Amino acid sequence: MLPCQSKCPSYREGCHKTCPKWRQFQAEQQAQRQAKKEYLQFHNALCAQVVRQCRAIQCRRMAW
């Protein structure tokens, strides 16, 4: 079910393909998904760097 189906007074079958409000909604959703993706990629890289730094300063056993 489309989110506009219950709220839009001018809804009719298939109108979402040409509706400017629907296109705007889709564009906003796509921008929001992209922002979340960039946020997660940034923090994933940051956390990976911290993990590498912590592992680098750990005491290591000497191999005999």
Backbone as numpy.savetxt, mean C-alpha at the origin, in Angstrom:
# Nx Ny Nz CAx CAy CAz Cx Cy Cz
-20.13 -6.07 -5.01 -20.97 -4.89 -5.01 -20.09 -3.65 -5.01
-20.40 -2.73 -5.86 -19.65 -1.48 -5.94 -20.02 -0.58 -4.77
-19.06 0.17 -4.21 -19.38 1.04 -3.08 -20.38 2.13 -3.45
-20.42 2.54 -4.69 -21.33 3.61 -5.08 -22.75 3.10 -5.33
-22.90 1.80 -5.42 -24.19 1.22 -5.78 -25.28 1.59 -4.77
-24.97 1.62 -3.51 -25.99 1.91 -2.50 -26.12 3.41 -2.21
-25.12 4.21 -2.55 -25.13 5.63 -2.18 -25.48 6.56 -3.34
-25.18 6.17 -4.54 -25.32 7.07 -5.69 -26.78 7.09 -6.18
-27.37 8.29 -6.25 -28.76 8.37 -6.73 -28.88 8.11 -8.23
-27.82 8.29 -8.97 -27.89 8.09 -10.42 -27.26 6.77 -10.85
-27.19 5.80 -9.93 -26.59 4.50 -10.26 -27.47 3.74 -11.23
-26.83 3.12 -12.19 -27.49 2.17 -13.08 -26.43 1.14 -13.46
-26.82 0.02 -13.96 -25.91 -1.07 -14.28 -24.84 -0.63 -15.28
-23.60 -0.80 -14.92 -22.49 -0.49 -15.82 -22.07 0.96 -15.86
-22.68 1.82 -15.07 -22.35 3.25 -15.15 -20.98 3.57 -14.56
-20.44 2.67 -13.73 -19.15 2.92 -13.10 -18.02 2.99 -14.12
-18.24 2.49 -15.30 -17.19 2.51 -16.32 -16.97 3.91 -16.89
-17.99 4.74 -16.83 -17.88 6.10 -17.38 -18.08 7.19 -16.33
-18.39 6.82 -15.11 -18.72 7.79 -14.06 -17.46 8.53 -13.59
-17.48 9.87 -13.61 -16.30 10.63 -13.15 -16.05 10.47 -11.65
-17.13 10.34 -10.87 -16.95 10.14 -9.42 -16.25 8.82 -9.14
-16.63 7.79 -9.90 -16.01 6.47 -9.72 -14.55 6.51 -10.13
-14.25 7.19 -11.21 -12.85 7.31 -11.63 -12.02 8.07 -10.60
-12.62 9.11 -10.01 -11.93 9.86 -8.96 -11.69 8.97 -7.74
-12.69 8.19 -7.37 -12.56 7.26 -6.25 -11.44 6.25 -6.51
-11.41 5.71 -7.73 -10.38 4.74 -8.09 -8.99 5.38 -8.07
-8.89 6.61 -8.54 -7.60 7.31 -8.53 -7.12 7.55 -7.10
-8.04 7.92 -6.21 -7.68 8.14 -4.81 -7.23 6.83 -4.16
-7.94 5.74 -4.46 -7.56 4.45 -3.92 -6.19 4.02 -4.41
-5.91 4.25 -5.68 -4.62 3.87 -6.26 -3.50 4.69 -5.62
-3.74 5.98 -5.41 -2.73 6.84 -4.78 -2.48 6.40 -3.34
-3.55 6.04 -2.64 -3.41 5.59 -1.26 -2.64 4.27 -1.19
-2.93 3.34 -2.09 -2.19 2.07 -2.13 -0.72 2.29 -2.43
-0.42 3.21 -3.34 0.97 3.50 -3.69 1.71 4.12 -2.51
1.03 5.02 -1.79 1.66 5.65 -0.62 1.95 4.60 0.46
1.01 3.69 0.68 1.24 2.62 1.66 2.39 1.73 1.24
2.45 1.42 -0.05 3.52 0.56 -0.57 4.88 1.22 -0.37
4.98 2.50 -0.66 6.24 3.22 -0.47 6.62 3.29 1.00
5.64 3.51 1.88 5.88 3.56 3.32 6.45 2.22 3.80
5.81 1.13 3.38 6.26 -0.19 3.81 7.63 -0.53 3.25
7.90 -0.18 2.01 9.22 -0.44 1.43 10.31 0.33 2.17
10.03 1.59 2.51 11.01 2.41 3.22 11.33 1.80 4.59
10.28 1.47 5.35 10.51 0.95 6.69 11.05 -0.48 6.68
10.73 -1.25 5.67 11.31 -2.58 5.55 12.82 -2.47 5.33
13.23 -1.56 4.47 14.66 -1.36 4.23 15.36 -0.85 5.48
14.70 0.05 6.21 15.27 0.61 7.43 15.45 -0.48 8.49
14.44 -1.30 8.68 14.53 -2.39 9.66 15.59 -3.41 9.25
15.68 -3.71 7.98 16.69 -4.65 7.51 18.09 -4.11 7.79
18.28 -2.83 7.63 19.57 -2.21 7.91 19.91 -2.32 9.39
18.95 -2.08 10.26 19.19 -2.18 11.71 19.53 -3.62 12.08
18.84 -4.58 11.50 19.13 -5.99 11.78 20.54 -6.33 11.34
20.94 -5.88 10.16 22.31 -6.14 9.70 23.33 -5.51 10.63
23.07 -4.31 11.12 24.00 -3.65 12.03 24.09 -4.40 13.36
22.96 -4.88 13.86 22.98 -5.63 15.12 23.75 -6.94 14.96
23.56 -7.60 13.85 24.29 -8.85 13.62 25.78 -8.59 13.45
26.14 -7.46 12.90 27.55 -7.15 12.68 28.29 -6.90 13.99
27.60 -6.41 15.01 28.29 -6.11 16.27 28.18 -7.25 17.29
27.53 -8.35 16.93 27.43 -9.49 17.84 28.80 -10.13 18.03
28.97 -10.70 19.20 30.19 -11.48 19.46 30.11 -12.77 18.66
31.19 -13.11 18.06 31.23 -14.35 17.27 32.19 -15.33 17.91
31.82 -16.58 17.86 32.72 -17.63 18.39 33.84 -17.84 17.42
35.01 -18.09 17.96 36.15 -18.40 17.12 36.01 -19.82 16.61
36.27 -20.01 15.36 36.22 -21.35 14.77 37.60 -22.00 14.97
37.66 -23.12 15.67 38.94 -23.80 15.94 39.19 -24.82 14.93
